[in-house]
Amino acid sequence: MNPNRALRIVSFIVSSITFFEVLVAADNENLEDVCPTAASTALFINGYPCKSYANTSASDFKSSKLSTPGDMDNFHRSAVTLATAADFPGLNTLGLSVARFDIEVDGLVVPHSHPRSAEMMYVSKGVVIAGFIDTETNLFQKRMREGEVMVFPRGLLHFCLNDGFEAATVFSVLNSQNPGWVSIASALFPSQPNVDDADVVNKLRTRLIASSMGSHLRG
């Protein structure tokens, strides 16, 4: 084969692959300015159907779901409130979710992961210990105060516990409109545990607090 012809063929293939990749990437971007979730919340392809633009209003882009504390009257002494595109229409197609964690004194948000999202958490009130565990079982955790921020990489187990003397409030932003919630801990630490389960949870709290104090002294 003529070398020049071969070069042209290779160039065409590379250009075609690049063009295809650009098209695929573009499909992940918004195709309209806004796309509030329609009344039907049945998933369609990789998102929700859009409301009619004529029926779209400013109310679609506001949510009061995170404005009040959750019910912390449970064994874990914590509450998680998550707002996704399913109940906050304006989030549809934006790749975002928001969450609120209310944690009573000695309360714990048990270890869990989000398979489709990383998470950035902000401590609004109180003192907490937050951290995550990587795939080599290394523990990364810090004692955090009001105004401080921590990030949890996508898919890794993470947790948060109250290490102060008042109820703590934490807000998070996740970079998926449907991040998912995988909690092996729920099987280990049920909401109505027996005596043995309670002992395991208390040991976990003690170990995390001790690890945090050790990191603080080393720092």
C-alpha beads as a LAMMPS data file, in Angstrom:
LAMMPS data file: protein, C-alpha beads

219 atoms
218 bonds

1 atom types
1 bond types

-500.0 500.0 xlo xhi
-500.0 500.0 ylo yhi
-500.0 500.0 zlo zhi

Masses

1 110.0

Atoms # bond

1 1 1 0.000 0.000 0.000
2 1 1 1.146 3.479 -0.830
3 1 1 2.655 5.022 2.352
4 1 1 0.835 8.307 1.771
5 1 1 -2.479 6.499 1.401
6 1 1 -1.824 4.510 4.575
7 1 1 -1.064 7.727 6.420
8 1 1 -4.301 9.293 5.177
9 1 1 -6.276 6.241 6.346
10 1 1 -4.679 6.366 9.788
11 1 1 -5.366 10.107 10.018
12 1 1 -9.012 9.523 9.044
13 1 1 -9.426 6.811 11.696
14 1 1 -7.882 8.985 14.415
15 1 1 -10.042 11.958 13.403
16 1 1 -13.163 9.787 13.383
17 1 1 -12.427 8.401 16.847
18 1 1 -11.794 11.909 18.197
19 1 1 -15.024 13.186 16.643
20 1 1 -16.974 10.244 18.098
21 1 1 -15.509 10.868 21.572
22 1 1 -16.544 14.530 21.363
23 1 1 -20.075 13.514 20.427
24 1 1 -20.280 11.025 23.283
25 1 1 -18.967 13.592 25.769
26 1 1 -21.473 16.150 24.474
27 1 1 -24.347 13.780 25.222
28 1 1 -23.539 14.126 28.920
29 1 1 -24.032 17.877 28.865
30 1 1 -27.306 19.778 29.129
31 1 1 -29.108 20.088 25.812
32 1 1 -31.431 22.775 27.191
33 1 1 -31.045 25.651 29.638
34 1 1 -33.255 23.926 32.217
35 1 1 -34.952 20.554 32.577
36 1 1 -36.952 20.310 35.835
37 1 1 -38.132 16.800 36.621
38 1 1 -41.607 16.061 35.287
39 1 1 -44.374 14.913 37.633
40 1 1 -43.653 11.302 36.701
41 1 1 -40.351 10.305 38.347
42 1 1 -39.788 7.194 36.251
43 1 1 -36.148 7.093 35.129
44 1 1 -35.652 7.557 31.384
45 1 1 -32.285 6.488 29.932
46 1 1 -29.978 8.263 32.412
47 1 1 -32.229 10.872 33.973
48 1 1 -35.818 12.029 34.343
49 1 1 -38.197 13.427 31.712
50 1 1 -38.392 17.233 31.607
51 1 1 -41.399 19.331 32.478
52 1 1 -42.947 21.390 29.749
53 1 1 -40.993 24.629 29.477
54 1 1 -44.281 26.534 29.580
55 1 1 -44.963 25.063 33.037
56 1 1 -41.482 25.679 34.429
57 1 1 -41.216 28.243 37.232
58 1 1 -38.728 29.564 39.791
59 1 1 -40.231 27.191 42.376
60 1 1 -38.690 24.250 40.498
61 1 1 -35.247 25.549 41.462
62 1 1 -35.861 25.978 45.176
63 1 1 -36.202 23.326 47.890
64 1 1 -36.973 23.599 51.600
65 1 1 -36.325 19.916 52.229
66 1 1 -33.091 20.587 54.118
67 1 1 -34.369 23.521 56.161
68 1 1 -35.412 21.545 59.250
69 1 1 -33.541 18.960 61.356
70 1 1 -34.266 15.300 60.791
71 1 1 -35.532 12.877 63.445
72 1 1 -32.561 11.780 65.556
73 1 1 -34.658 9.649 67.915
74 1 1 -33.063 6.349 66.905
75 1 1 -30.203 4.109 67.980
76 1 1 -27.628 5.891 65.809
77 1 1 -28.800 9.284 67.128
78 1 1 -28.582 10.755 63.632
79 1 1 -30.734 11.638 60.643
80 1 1 -29.902 11.899 56.942
81 1 1 -32.001 14.006 54.571
82 1 1 -31.104 13.701 50.875
83 1 1 -32.506 15.849 48.075
84 1 1 -32.115 14.467 44.553
85 1 1 -33.689 15.238 41.196
86 1 1 -36.558 12.920 42.175
87 1 1 -37.835 15.436 44.753
88 1 1 -35.975 18.632 43.782
89 1 1 -36.965 19.145 40.115
90 1 1 -34.374 21.817 39.330
91 1 1 -31.513 19.355 39.884
92 1 1 -32.482 17.246 36.870
93 1 1 -29.620 16.988 34.310
94 1 1 -27.278 19.088 36.487
95 1 1 -25.412 16.146 38.040
96 1 1 -25.949 17.359 41.605
97 1 1 -27.595 16.249 44.849
98 1 1 -27.571 17.851 48.295
99 1 1 -27.844 16.338 51.752
100 1 1 -28.231 17.297 55.398
101 1 1 -26.923 15.276 58.344
102 1 1 -28.171 15.949 61.854
103 1 1 -26.116 14.176 64.514
104 1 1 -26.959 14.225 68.203
105 1 1 -24.245 14.112 70.889
106 1 1 -22.497 10.706 70.594
107 1 1 -24.426 10.102 67.372
108 1 1 -23.006 8.417 64.281
109 1 1 -23.707 8.367 60.536
110 1 1 -22.665 4.787 59.875
111 1 1 -20.094 3.970 57.155
112 1 1 -21.557 4.038 53.660
113 1 1 -20.538 4.828 50.084
114 1 1 -21.977 6.476 46.978
115 1 1 -21.129 4.388 43.893
116 1 1 -21.895 7.199 41.453
117 1 1 -20.623 10.247 43.298
118 1 1 -17.903 11.988 45.244
119 1 1 -19.064 14.114 48.173
120 1 1 -18.032 17.431 49.691
121 1 1 -19.231 17.995 53.247
122 1 1 -19.423 21.272 55.170
123 1 1 -19.775 21.497 58.942
124 1 1 -22.474 24.077 59.662
125 1 1 -22.698 23.505 63.410
126 1 1 -20.846 21.542 66.067
127 1 1 -17.739 19.365 66.093
128 1 1 -17.537 16.089 64.180
129 1 1 -15.076 13.394 63.268
130 1 1 -15.317 12.572 59.571
131 1 1 -13.304 10.251 57.414
132 1 1 -13.117 7.657 54.676
133 1 1 -11.433 4.298 54.095
134 1 1 -9.605 3.561 50.850
135 1 1 -9.347 0.235 48.991
136 1 1 -6.203 -0.656 50.936
137 1 1 -8.077 -0.170 54.235
138 1 1 -6.163 3.023 55.064
139 1 1 -8.172 5.380 57.266
140 1 1 -8.227 9.107 56.493
141 1 1 -10.106 11.114 59.116
142 1 1 -10.071 14.518 60.771
143 1 1 -11.750 16.286 63.658
144 1 1 -13.721 19.104 62.076
145 1 1 -15.277 22.316 63.384
146 1 1 -17.793 24.804 62.027
147 1 1 -16.888 26.182 58.609
148 1 1 -14.511 23.367 57.689
149 1 1 -14.885 21.240 54.565
150 1 1 -13.865 17.675 53.701
151 1 1 -14.184 15.628 50.522
152 1 1 -14.911 11.907 50.172
153 1 1 -13.739 10.252 46.929
154 1 1 -16.320 8.473 44.824
155 1 1 -17.255 4.965 45.901
156 1 1 -15.224 4.875 49.136
157 1 1 -16.719 4.085 52.539
158 1 1 -17.052 7.190 54.715
159 1 1 -18.640 8.153 58.018
160 1 1 -19.291 11.018 60.396
161 1 1 -19.782 11.122 64.179
162 1 1 -20.481 13.857 66.680
163 1 1 -17.455 14.612 68.848
164 1 1 -18.811 17.717 70.551
165 1 1 -21.221 18.700 73.310
166 1 1 -24.160 19.809 71.166
167 1 1 -26.067 18.492 68.174
168 1 1 -24.092 18.843 64.938
169 1 1 -25.377 19.831 61.498
170 1 1 -23.516 18.939 58.325
171 1 1 -24.419 19.721 54.711
172 1 1 -23.066 17.898 51.666
173 1 1 -23.035 18.353 47.911
174 1 1 -22.690 15.273 45.701
175 1 1 -21.774 15.369 42.015
176 1 1 -24.575 13.094 40.817
177 1 1 -28.304 13.638 40.657
178 1 1 -28.702 10.024 41.806
179 1 1 -25.553 9.173 43.815
180 1 1 -26.782 5.902 45.326
181 1 1 -26.259 4.785 48.906
182 1 1 -24.482 1.518 49.735
183 1 1 -24.285 0.708 53.431
184 1 1 -22.719 -2.532 54.545
185 1 1 -22.903 -0.947 57.956
186 1 1 -26.709 -1.114 57.931
187 1 1 -26.492 -4.878 58.003
188 1 1 -23.921 -4.732 60.784
189 1 1 -25.583 -1.947 62.771
190 1 1 -29.390 -2.198 62.438
191 1 1 -31.583 0.679 63.626
192 1 1 -32.970 -1.541 66.404
193 1 1 -29.885 -3.513 67.471
194 1 1 -29.593 -6.193 70.092
195 1 1 -27.090 -5.966 72.934
196 1 1 -24.215 -7.451 70.894
197 1 1 -24.791 -5.005 68.007
198 1 1 -24.838 -2.069 70.397
199 1 1 -21.503 -3.184 71.819
200 1 1 -19.959 -3.287 68.323
201 1 1 -21.197 0.216 67.509
202 1 1 -19.839 1.594 70.779
203 1 1 -16.455 0.006 70.075
204 1 1 -16.452 1.580 66.608
205 1 1 -17.195 5.019 68.049
206 1 1 -14.428 4.610 70.642
207 1 1 -11.894 3.495 68.037
208 1 1 -12.669 6.358 65.641
209 1 1 -12.463 8.954 68.400
210 1 1 -9.178 7.480 69.669
211 1 1 -7.720 7.468 66.143
212 1 1 -8.732 11.095 65.678
213 1 1 -7.081 12.131 68.951
214 1 1 -3.911 10.302 67.940
215 1 1 -3.837 12.086 64.576
216 1 1 -4.407 15.431 66.313
217 1 1 -1.510 14.846 68.721
218 1 1 0.797 13.786 65.875
219 1 1 -0.220 16.859 63.875

Bonds

1 1 1 2
2 1 2 3
3 1 3 4
4 1 4 5
5 1 5 6
6 1 6 7
7 1 7 8
8 1 8 9
9 1 9 10
10 1 10 11
11 1 11 12
12 1 12 13
13 1 13 14
14 1 14 15
15 1 15 16
16 1 16 17
17 1 17 18
18 1 18 19
19 1 19 20
20 1 20 21
21 1 21 22
22 1 22 23
23 1 23 24
24 1 24 25
25 1 25 26
26 1 26 27
27 1 27 28
28 1 28 29
29 1 29 30
30 1 30 31
31 1 31 32
32 1 32 33
33 1 33 34
34 1 34 35
35 1 35 36
36 1 36 37
37 1 37 38
38 1 38 39
39 1 39 40
40 1 40 41
41 1 41 42
42 1 42 43
43 1 43 44
44 1 44 45
45 1 45 46
46 1 46 47
47 1 47 48
48 1 48 49
49 1 49 50
50 1 50 51
51 1 51 52
52 1 52 53
53 1 53 54
54 1 54 55
55 1 55 56
56 1 56 57
57 1 57 58
58 1 58 59
59 1 59 60
60 1 60 61
61 1 61 62
62 1 62 63
63 1 63 64
64 1 64 65
65 1 65 66
66 1 66 67
67 1 67 68
68 1 68 69
69 1 69 70
70 1 70 71
71 1 71 72
72 1 72 73
73 1 73 74
74 1 74 75
75 1 75 76
76 1 76 77
77 1 77 78
78 1 78 79
79 1 79 80
80 1 80 81
81 1 81 82
82 1 82 83
83 1 83 84
84 1 84 85
85 1 85 86
86 1 86 87
87 1 87 88
88 1 88 89
89 1 89 90
90 1 90 91
91 1 91 92
92 1 92 93
93 1 93 94
94 1 94 95
95 1 95 96
96 1 96 97
97 1 97 98
98 1 98 99
99 1 99 100
100 1 100 101
101 1 101 102
102 1 102 103
103 1 103 104
104 1 104 105
105 1 105 106
106 1 106 107
107 1 107 108
108 1 108 109
109 1 109 110
110 1 110 111
111 1 111 112
112 1 112 113
113 1 113 114
114 1 114 115
115 1 115 116
116 1 116 117
117 1 117 118
118 1 118 119
119 1 119 120
120 1 120 121
121 1 121 122
122 1 122 123
123 1 123 124
124 1 124 125
125 1 125 126
126 1 126 127
127 1 127 128
128 1 128 129
129 1 129 130
130 1 130 131
131 1 131 132
132 1 132 133
133 1 133 134
134 1 134 135
135 1 135 136
136 1 136 137
137 1 137 138
138 1 138 139
139 1 139 140
140 1 140 141
141 1 141 142
142 1 142 143
143 1 143 144
144 1 144 145
145 1 145 146
146 1 146 147
147 1 147 148
148 1 148 149
149 1 149 150
150 1 150 151
151 1 151 152
152 1 152 153
153 1 153 154
154 1 154 155
155 1 155 156
156 1 156 157
157 1 157 158
158 1 158 159
159 1 159 160
160 1 160 161
161 1 161 162
162 1 162 163
163 1 163 164
164 1 164 165
165 1 165 166
166 1 166 167
167 1 167 168
168 1 168 169
169 1 169 170
170 1 170 171
171 1 171 172
172 1 172 173
173 1 173 174
174 1 174 175
175 1 175 176
176 1 176 177
177 1 177 178
178 1 178 179
179 1 179 180
180 1 180 181
181 1 181 182
182 1 182 183
183 1 183 184
184 1 184 185
185 1 185 186
186 1 186 187
187 1 187 188
188 1 188 189
189 1 189 190
190 1 190 191
191 1 191 192
192 1 192 193
193 1 193 194
194 1 194 195
195 1 195 196
196 1 196 197
197 1 197 198
198 1 198 199
199 1 199 200
200 1 200 201
201 1 201 202
202 1 202 203
203 1 203 204
204 1 204 205
205 1 205 206
206 1 206 207
207 1 207 208
208 1 208 209
209 1 209 210
210 1 210 211
211 1 211 212
212 1 212 213
213 1 213 214
214 1 214 215
215 1 215 216
216 1 216 217
217 1 217 218
218 1 218 219
